[in-house]
Amino acid sequence: MSHPFDSLTPDLVLDAVESLGYLSDARVLALNSYENRVYQVGIEDQPPLIAKFYRPARWSDAAIEEEHRFSLELAEREIPVVAPLEREGRTLFEHAGFRFALFPRRGGRSPEPGNLDQLYALGQLLGRLHAVGATRPFVHRETLNVQHFGHASLTALLDGGFIPRSLLPAYESVARDLLARLDKLFATTSAPSIRLHGDCHPGNILHREDAYHLVDLDDCRMGPPIQDLWMMLAGERHERLSQLAELMEGYQQFHDFDPRQLPLIEGLRSLRLLHYSAWLARRWDDPAFPPSFPWFGSERYWGDQVLTLREQIAALDEEPLKLFG
């Protein structure tokens, strides 16, 4: 069976961009993106543009437009984010059945997780982001919770038959034990829910000329602020404690942080692990996935997942990170 993205040819990409009044130089470069399809398109006598074609049926138009409005709101507050370009007051367009948006090209290098020399500035950036995100809720986008990222992920994996039969009992057992712990953790931990970047790993932050900017708000959603912060930390516990202190020193210049949400860090890490496996399963009919993730479905992958989820259960028993001072 064909996949919708099969018809997204370079000529169609050029036609879509030129339908908005741009004159391309016929150069199209596919960028590293799996959830959507993203291309750098050369423009005559101008810098190249980035054209993002949204995966059909993933988000509603209203949800995509809400993402765009959030990006533009951040940009209006001079928070460095790569926001979509507007044409006649619109940011979401359609061509040949594909929804797409255009963005300016921005370069840079990703920060290194746990780098103390960078965490203060990253904390400032994320504090500014959350100060805006806390002013109003999303209406059309999901909330990060155990049901969406945990239980629904396990259901997708079990229904899809991706787990080898030899490891199915072990994986299902440890996943259900972990989800029971996560249900209790999120039910008993106090945390505000605000508009987030949602997928704020270092690859979605670019550093250039002593400045940082945020990219790819495709996964923005409601959730606890710590979701945009915990992936900045790395290493052993004593290292993460000092990193957290540095990150928070910058963050709290712009937005208050409730330390009662710190116990959610390992819970959010657990949900990310479950969601990632389910994401691969849900996208397996996309021809870009099997050659890019050939290990998915192997006994080694699922054996490693069983061990990793067991480690997460143990991590939930450890004392959470704390802020001092």
C-alpha positions as a LaTeX table, in Angstrom:
\begin{tabular}{lrrr}
\hline
Residue & $x$ (\AA) & $y$ (\AA) & $z$ (\AA) \\
\hline
Met1 & 0.00 & 0.00 & 0.00 \\
Ser2 & 1.22 & 3.50 & $-0.79$ \\
His3 & 1.78 & 6.11 & 1.90 \\
Pro4 & 0.47 & 9.70 & 1.56 \\
Phe5 & 4.01 & 11.08 & 1.60 \\
Asp6 & 4.88 & 8.96 & $-1.46$ \\
Ser7 & 3.33 & 11.62 & $-3.69$ \\
Leu8 & 5.31 & 14.45 & $-2.08$ \\
Thr9 & 7.86 & 14.83 & $-4.89$ \\
Pro10 & 10.46 & 17.60 & $-5.26$ \\
Asp11 & 8.37 & 19.13 & $-8.03$ \\
Leu12 & 5.33 & 19.24 & $-5.76$ \\
Val13 & 7.42 & 20.88 & $-3.02$ \\
Leu14 & 8.58 & 23.56 & $-5.46$ \\
Asp15 & 5.05 & 24.09 & $-6.76$ \\
Ala16 & 3.74 & 24.52 & $-3.22$ \\
Val17 & 6.35 & 27.15 & $-2.33$ \\
Glu18 & 5.86 & 29.01 & $-5.61$ \\
Ser19 & 2.07 & 28.99 & $-5.12$ \\
Leu20 & 2.69 & 31.59 & $-2.39$ \\
Gly21 & 4.45 & 33.95 & $-4.75$ \\
Tyr22 & 8.08 & 32.91 & $-4.24$ \\
Leu23 & 10.39 & 32.19 & $-7.18$ \\
Ser24 & 12.51 & 29.15 & $-6.44$ \\
Asp25 & 15.90 & 28.38 & $-7.92$ \\
Ala26 & 14.78 & 24.71 & $-8.23$ \\
Arg27 & 17.06 & 23.51 & $-5.42$ \\
Val28 & 15.36 & 21.23 & $-2.88$ \\
Leu29 & 17.20 & 19.58 & 0.01 \\
Ala30 & 15.36 & 17.07 & 2.22 \\
Leu31 & 16.16 & 17.65 & 5.90 \\
Asn32 & 16.25 & 15.10 & 8.69 \\
Ser33 & 12.63 & 14.77 & 9.78 \\
Tyr34 & 10.42 & 11.72 & 10.20 \\
Glu35 & 7.16 & 12.88 & 11.76 \\
Asn36 & 6.64 & 15.47 & 9.04 \\
Arg37 & 8.57 & 16.15 & 5.85 \\
Val38 & 10.85 & 19.18 & 5.88 \\
Tyr39 & 12.81 & 20.67 & 2.99 \\
Gln40 & 15.20 & 23.52 & 2.39 \\
Val41 & 14.09 & 25.31 & $-0.77$ \\
Gly42 & 16.33 & 27.74 & $-2.62$ \\
Ile43 & 14.77 & 31.12 & $-3.47$ \\
Glu44 & 16.02 & 33.40 & $-6.26$ \\
Asp45 & 18.06 & 36.33 & $-4.88$ \\
Gln46 & 16.97 & 35.54 & $-1.30$ \\
Pro47 & 18.04 & 33.21 & 1.50 \\
Pro48 & 16.56 & 29.69 & 1.30 \\
Leu49 & 13.29 & 28.91 & 3.07 \\
Ile50 & 12.30 & 25.88 & 5.10 \\
Ala51 & 9.09 & 24.20 & 3.93 \\
Lys52 & 7.38 & 21.91 & 6.43 \\
Phe53 & 4.71 & 19.52 & 5.16 \\
Tyr54 & 2.53 & 18.19 & 7.95 \\
Arg55 & 1.78 & 14.51 & 8.38 \\
Pro56 & $-1.81$ & 13.93 & 7.20 \\
Ala57 & $-4.39$ & 13.29 & 9.94 \\
Arg58 & $-2.01$ & 13.93 & 12.84 \\
Trp59 & $-3.12$ & 17.42 & 13.94 \\
Ser60 & $-6.27$ & 19.30 & 13.06 \\
Asp61 & $-5.94$ & 22.62 & 11.25 \\
Ala62 & $-6.98$ & 24.35 & 14.47 \\
Ala63 & $-4.22$ & 22.61 & 16.43 \\
Ile64 & $-1.54$ & 23.53 & 13.87 \\
Glu65 & $-2.73$ & 27.13 & 13.77 \\
Glu66 & $-2.63$ & 27.23 & 17.57 \\
Glu67 & 1.00 & 26.11 & 17.43 \\
His68 & 1.73 & 28.87 & 14.93 \\
Arg69 & 0.01 & 31.52 & 17.06 \\
Phe70 & 2.06 & 30.44 & 20.07 \\
Ser71 & 5.28 & 30.76 & 18.04 \\
Leu72 & 4.28 & 34.21 & 16.80 \\
Glu73 & 3.30 & 35.28 & 20.31 \\
Leu74 & 6.75 & 34.28 & 21.56 \\
Ala75 & 8.43 & 36.10 & 18.68 \\
Glu76 & 6.40 & 39.26 & 19.42 \\
Arg77 & 7.79 & 39.13 & 22.96 \\
Glu78 & 11.30 & 38.96 & 21.45 \\
Ile79 & 11.81 & 35.39 & 22.62 \\
Pro80 & 14.09 & 33.77 & 20.02 \\
Val81 & 11.99 & 31.16 & 18.27 \\
Val82 & 11.76 & 30.15 & 14.61 \\
Ala83 & 8.17 & 31.19 & 13.87 \\
Pro84 & 6.28 & 30.50 & 10.62 \\
Leu85 & 6.15 & 33.12 & 7.91 \\
Glu86 & 2.86 & 34.91 & 7.33 \\
Arg87 & 1.33 & 35.55 & 3.93 \\
Glu88 & $-1.77$ & 37.76 & 3.91 \\
Gly89 & $-2.35$ & 37.00 & 7.59 \\
Arg90 & $-2.09$ & 33.23 & 7.18 \\
Thr91 & 0.60 & 30.75 & 8.23 \\
Leu92 & $-0.94$ & 27.40 & 7.25 \\
Phe93 & $-1.37$ & 26.64 & 3.57 \\
Glu94 & $-2.59$ & 23.78 & 1.38 \\
His95 & $-1.33$ & 22.45 & $-1.94$ \\
Ala96 & $-2.26$ & 19.22 & $-3.73$ \\
Gly97 & $-3.80$ & 17.83 & $-0.54$ \\
Phe98 & $-0.83$ & 18.64 & 1.72 \\
Arg99 & $-0.86$ & 21.20 & 4.49 \\
Phe100 & 2.41 & 23.13 & 4.79 \\
Ala101 & 4.08 & 26.13 & 6.37 \\
Leu102 & 7.20 & 28.12 & 5.55 \\
Phe103 & 9.93 & 29.16 & 7.99 \\
Pro104 & 13.10 & 31.22 & 7.76 \\
Arg105 & 16.29 & 29.18 & 7.79 \\
Arg106 & 18.24 & 29.36 & 11.04 \\
Gly107 & 21.55 & 27.67 & 11.69 \\
Gly108 & 23.45 & 26.78 & 14.82 \\
Arg109 & 24.69 & 23.99 & 17.03 \\
Ser110 & 22.77 & 22.14 & 19.70 \\
Pro111 & 23.81 & 22.72 & 23.32 \\
Glu112 & 25.49 & 19.90 & 25.15 \\
Pro113 & 23.27 & 18.31 & 27.84 \\
Gly114 & 24.58 & 19.12 & 31.28 \\
Asn115 & 27.05 & 21.81 & 30.16 \\
Leu116 & 27.29 & 24.18 & 33.12 \\
Asp117 & 28.61 & 26.99 & 30.93 \\
Gln118 & 25.37 & 26.97 & 28.91 \\
Leu119 & 22.68 & 26.11 & 31.47 \\
Tyr120 & 22.24 & 29.60 & 32.93 \\
Ala121 & 21.40 & 31.07 & 29.51 \\
Leu122 & 19.18 & 28.08 & 28.67 \\
Gly123 & 17.35 & 28.59 & 31.94 \\
Gln124 & 16.73 & 32.21 & 31.04 \\
Leu125 & 15.38 & 31.21 & 27.63 \\
Leu126 & 13.02 & 28.59 & 29.05 \\
Gly127 & 11.91 & 30.90 & 31.84 \\
Arg128 & 10.90 & 33.49 & 29.26 \\
Leu129 & 9.11 & 30.82 & 27.23 \\
His130 & 7.11 & 29.65 & 30.23 \\
Ala131 & 6.28 & 33.17 & 31.38 \\
Val132 & 4.38 & 33.53 & 28.10 \\
Gly133 & 3.11 & 29.95 & 28.10 \\
Ala134 & 1.49 & 30.42 & 31.51 \\
Thr135 & $-0.66$ & 33.37 & 30.42 \\
Arg136 & $-3.38$ & 31.28 & 28.74 \\
Pro137 & $-4.08$ & 27.62 & 27.91 \\
Phe138 & $-4.12$ & 25.75 & 24.63 \\
Val139 & $-7.61$ & 24.87 & 23.44 \\
His140 & $-6.97$ & 22.47 & 20.54 \\
Arg141 & $-3.79$ & 20.67 & 21.57 \\
Glu142 & $-3.26$ & 17.65 & 23.83 \\
Thr143 & $-2.16$ & 17.60 & 27.46 \\
Leu144 & 0.89 & 15.60 & 28.47 \\
Asn145 & $-0.43$ & 12.97 & 30.86 \\
Val146 & $-0.12$ & 9.28 & 31.73 \\
Gln147 & $-3.16$ & 8.33 & 29.67 \\
His148 & $-1.96$ & 9.83 & 26.37 \\
Phe149 & 1.75 & 9.05 & 26.69 \\
Gly150 & 1.61 & 5.90 & 28.80 \\
His151 & $-1.52$ & 3.75 & 28.65 \\
Ala152 & $-2.30$ & 4.62 & 25.02 \\
Ser153 & 1.32 & 3.82 & 24.09 \\
Leu154 & 1.17 & 0.37 & 25.67 \\
Thr155 & $-2.14$ & $-0.34$ & 23.94 \\
Ala156 & $-0.66$ & 0.60 & 20.56 \\
Leu157 & 2.31 & $-1.71$ & 21.11 \\
Leu158 & 0.22 & $-4.66$ & 22.24 \\
Asp159 & $-2.37$ & $-4.25$ & 19.49 \\
Gly160 & 0.26 & $-3.87$ & 16.79 \\
Gly161 & 2.07 & $-7.11$ & 17.56 \\
Phe162 & 5.53 & $-5.51$ & 17.49 \\
Ile163 & 6.90 & $-7.14$ & 20.65 \\
Pro164 & 8.48 & $-10.58$ & 20.09 \\
Arg165 & 6.41 & $-13.34$ & 21.66 \\
Ser166 & 9.38 & $-14.47$ & 23.75 \\
Leu167 & 9.53 & $-11.07$ & 25.48 \\
Leu168 & 5.86 & $-10.10$ & 25.44 \\
Pro169 & 4.98 & $-11.33$ & 28.97 \\
Ala170 & 8.02 & $-9.63$ & 30.50 \\
Tyr171 & 7.48 & $-6.34$ & 28.67 \\
Glu172 & 3.75 & $-6.18$ & 29.37 \\
Ser173 & 4.27 & $-6.98$ & 33.04 \\
Val174 & 6.97 & $-4.37$ & 33.65 \\
Ala175 & 5.10 & $-1.75$ & 31.60 \\
Arg176 & 1.90 & $-2.25$ & 33.57 \\
Asp177 & 3.80 & $-2.10$ & 36.86 \\
Leu178 & 5.45 & 1.13 & 35.72 \\
Leu179 & 2.16 & 2.66 & 34.58 \\
Ala180 & 0.58 & 1.89 & 37.96 \\
Arg181 & 3.43 & 3.78 & 39.61 \\
Leu182 & 3.06 & 6.68 & 37.16 \\
Asp183 & $-0.69$ & 6.92 & 37.74 \\
Lys184 & $-0.05$ & 7.33 & 41.45 \\
Leu185 & 2.87 & 9.74 & 40.97 \\
Phe186 & 1.00 & 12.14 & 38.70 \\
Ala187 & $-2.16$ & 11.96 & 40.82 \\
Thr188 & $-0.30$ & 12.92 & 44.00 \\
Thr189 & 2.24 & 15.44 & 42.68 \\
Ser190 & 1.29 & 19.10 & 42.52 \\
Ala191 & 2.30 & 20.78 & 39.26 \\
Pro192 & 0.84 & 23.61 & 37.20 \\
Ser193 & $-0.15$ & 22.92 & 33.60 \\
Ile194 & 1.00 & 25.53 & 31.10 \\
Arg195 & 1.72 & 25.81 & 27.38 \\
Leu196 & 5.04 & 24.06 & 26.71 \\
His197 & 7.48 & 23.52 & 23.90 \\
Gly198 & 6.74 & 19.87 & 24.69 \\
Asp199 & 9.78 & 18.27 & 23.04 \\
Cys200 & 12.56 & 20.45 & 24.36 \\
His201 & 15.55 & 18.19 & 23.86 \\
Pro202 & 18.89 & 19.84 & 22.97 \\
Gly203 & 18.34 & 19.13 & 19.26 \\
Asn204 & 15.45 & 21.60 & 19.27 \\
Ile205 & 17.59 & 24.43 & 20.65 \\
Leu206 & 20.25 & 25.99 & 18.42 \\
His207 & 23.23 & 28.04 & 19.59 \\
Arg208 & 24.96 & 30.58 & 17.37 \\
Glu209 & 27.04 & 33.65 & 18.18 \\
Asp210 & 26.35 & 33.42 & 21.92 \\
Ala211 & 22.57 & 33.31 & 21.39 \\
Tyr212 & 20.04 & 30.48 & 21.60 \\
His213 & 16.81 & 30.03 & 19.72 \\
Leu214 & 14.04 & 27.44 & 19.85 \\
Val215 & 12.92 & 25.42 & 16.86 \\
Asp216 & 10.15 & 22.94 & 16.06 \\
Leu217 & 7.13 & 23.54 & 18.29 \\
Asp218 & 5.29 & 20.71 & 16.52 \\
Asp219 & 4.80 & 18.89 & 19.85 \\
Cys220 & 3.79 & 21.91 & 21.93 \\
Arg221 & 1.06 & 21.03 & 24.41 \\
Met222 & $-0.17$ & 21.63 & 27.94 \\
Gly223 & 1.85 & 20.08 & 30.74 \\
Pro224 & 4.09 & 20.63 & 33.78 \\
Pro225 & 6.95 & 23.13 & 33.24 \\
Ile226 & 9.57 & 20.55 & 34.29 \\
Gln227 & 8.91 & 18.76 & 30.97 \\
Asp228 & 10.84 & 21.46 & 29.11 \\
Leu229 & 13.68 & 21.41 & 31.64 \\
Trp230 & 14.64 & 17.86 & 32.57 \\
Met231 & 16.27 & 16.98 & 29.24 \\
Met232 & 18.87 & 19.70 & 29.86 \\
Leu233 & 20.32 & 17.57 & 32.68 \\
Ala234 & 22.78 & 14.70 & 32.26 \\
Gly235 & 25.17 & 12.50 & 34.21 \\
Glu236 & 25.23 & 11.23 & 37.78 \\
Arg237 & 23.01 & 12.57 & 40.55 \\
His238 & 25.59 & 14.99 & 41.98 \\
Glu239 & 26.19 & 16.38 & 38.51 \\
Arg240 & 22.48 & 16.83 & 37.82 \\
Leu241 & 22.02 & 18.63 & 41.15 \\
Ser242 & 24.59 & 21.27 & 40.23 \\
Gln243 & 23.18 & 21.49 & 36.70 \\
Leu244 & 19.66 & 21.98 & 38.04 \\
Ala245 & 20.85 & 24.78 & 40.32 \\
Glu246 & 22.50 & 26.58 & 37.39 \\
Leu247 & 19.47 & 26.09 & 35.15 \\
Met248 & 17.09 & 27.38 & 37.80 \\
Glu249 & 19.20 & 30.43 & 38.57 \\
Gly250 & 18.55 & 31.63 & 35.04 \\
Tyr251 & 14.98 & 30.32 & 34.81 \\
Gln252 & 13.67 & 32.01 & 37.93 \\
Gln253 & 14.76 & 35.43 & 36.74 \\
Phe254 & 11.75 & 35.27 & 34.42 \\
His255 & 9.31 & 32.69 & 35.81 \\
Asp256 & 8.67 & 31.16 & 39.21 \\
Phe257 & 9.35 & 27.45 & 39.52 \\
Asp258 & 7.37 & 25.21 & 41.88 \\
Pro259 & 9.86 & 22.62 & 43.24 \\
Arg260 & 6.99 & 20.26 & 44.12 \\
Gln261 & 7.05 & 19.08 & 40.48 \\
Leu262 & 10.65 & 17.80 & 40.67 \\
Pro263 & 9.51 & 14.22 & 41.50 \\
Leu264 & 7.96 & 14.13 & 38.01 \\
Ile265 & 11.35 & 14.04 & 36.27 \\
Glu266 & 11.73 & 10.25 & 36.29 \\
Gly267 & 8.03 & 9.85 & 35.58 \\
Leu268 & 8.33 & 12.03 & 32.49 \\
Arg269 & 11.42 & 10.13 & 31.40 \\
Ser270 & 9.42 & 6.91 & 31.71 \\
Leu271 & 6.56 & 8.29 & 29.62 \\
Arg272 & 9.02 & 9.42 & 26.94 \\
Leu273 & 10.43 & 5.90 & 26.69 \\
Leu274 & 7.00 & 4.33 & 26.31 \\
His275 & 5.84 & 6.98 & 23.86 \\
Tyr276 & 8.94 & 6.62 & 21.68 \\
Ser277 & 8.41 & 2.90 & 21.16 \\
Ala278 & 4.73 & 3.49 & 20.42 \\
Trp279 & 5.62 & 6.30 & 18.00 \\
Leu280 & 7.77 & 3.90 & 15.98 \\
Ala281 & 4.96 & 1.34 & 15.97 \\
Arg282 & 2.35 & 3.86 & 14.85 \\
Arg283 & 4.58 & 5.08 & 12.01 \\
Trp284 & 5.80 & 1.71 & 10.75 \\
Asp285 & 3.65 & 1.93 & 7.62 \\
Asp286 & 5.63 & 5.03 & 6.59 \\
Pro287 & 8.33 & 3.75 & 4.18 \\
Ala288 & 10.89 & 6.10 & 5.74 \\
Phe289 & 10.80 & 4.22 & 9.05 \\
Pro290 & 11.84 & 0.56 & 8.47 \\
Pro291 & 15.19 & 1.43 & 6.83 \\
Ser292 & 15.90 & 4.16 & 9.40 \\
Phe293 & 15.05 & 2.05 & 12.46 \\
Pro294 & 15.91 & $-1.52$ & 11.38 \\
Trp295 & 16.44 & $-2.67$ & 14.97 \\
Phe296 & 12.83 & $-1.98$ & 15.94 \\
Gly297 & 11.10 & $-5.31$ & 16.45 \\
Ser298 & 14.32 & $-7.19$ & 17.22 \\
Glu299 & 14.63 & $-9.24$ & 20.40 \\
Arg300 & 17.64 & $-7.19$ & 21.42 \\
Tyr301 & 15.69 & $-3.91$ & 21.28 \\
Trp302 & 12.78 & $-5.24$ & 23.31 \\
Gly303 & 15.08 & $-7.00$ & 25.77 \\
Asp304 & 16.83 & $-3.68$ & 26.35 \\
Gln305 & 13.44 & $-2.01$ & 26.80 \\
Val306 & 12.44 & $-4.49$ & 29.50 \\
Leu307 & 15.65 & $-3.71$ & 31.39 \\
Thr308 & 15.25 & 0.05 & 30.88 \\
Leu309 & 11.68 & 0.08 & 32.20 \\
Arg310 & 12.78 & $-1.93$ & 35.23 \\
Glu311 & 15.49 & 0.67 & 35.84 \\
Gln312 & 12.83 & 3.38 & 35.64 \\
Ile313 & 10.77 & 1.66 & 38.35 \\
Ala314 & 13.89 & 1.65 & 40.52 \\
Ala315 & 14.56 & 5.31 & 39.69 \\
Leu316 & 11.08 & 6.22 & 40.90 \\
Asp317 & 12.06 & 4.84 & 44.32 \\
Glu318 & 15.07 & 7.14 & 44.57 \\
Glu319 & 14.96 & 10.53 & 46.25 \\
Pro320 & 13.99 & 13.20 & 43.71 \\
Leu321 & 16.37 & 15.99 & 42.80 \\
Lys322 & 16.08 & 19.03 & 45.05 \\
Leu323 & 16.77 & 22.73 & 44.85 \\
Phe324 & 19.02 & 24.17 & 47.52 \\
Gly325 & 19.53 & 27.72 & 48.62 \\
\hline
\end{tabular}
